[in-house]
Amino acid sequence: MTDKNSETRSTAIAAAIILVGATALLYLMPDVIVRLGDISPWLGTGFGVLIILAFFLVFWLRARHQRRKGL
């Protein structure tokens, strides 16, 4: 494998992991929010906000890592 091919493969694997993780998390999110909302509406709202922020945090960290590596 060449270095460029290795980078492309690494990027594809990272994207697949992020996609699968985000899909699973967003699929389960409504049930978790409803159950937490039964305890406290603030708890359910806070969880929802944290999950959405975490989704964007992953992409921000990935971009920062790539910039630091010079990609």
RAQUIMO-V367677 format. One line per field, one symbol per residue. phi: phi as a letter, one per 40 degrees, with the letter a starting at -180 (. if undefined). psi: psi as a letter, one per 20 degrees, with the letter a starting at -180 (. if undefined). burial: + if it has 24 or more other C-alpha atoms within 12 Angstrom, else -. Layout:
phi=???
psi=???
burial=???
This chain:
phi=.cccccccccccccccccccccccccccddcccccccccadcccccccccccccdccccccccccccccgc
psi=qrgghgggggggggggggggghggghgiggggggghhhgphhggggggghgghhghhghghghgghhhik.
burial=----------------------------+---+-------------++--+--------------------
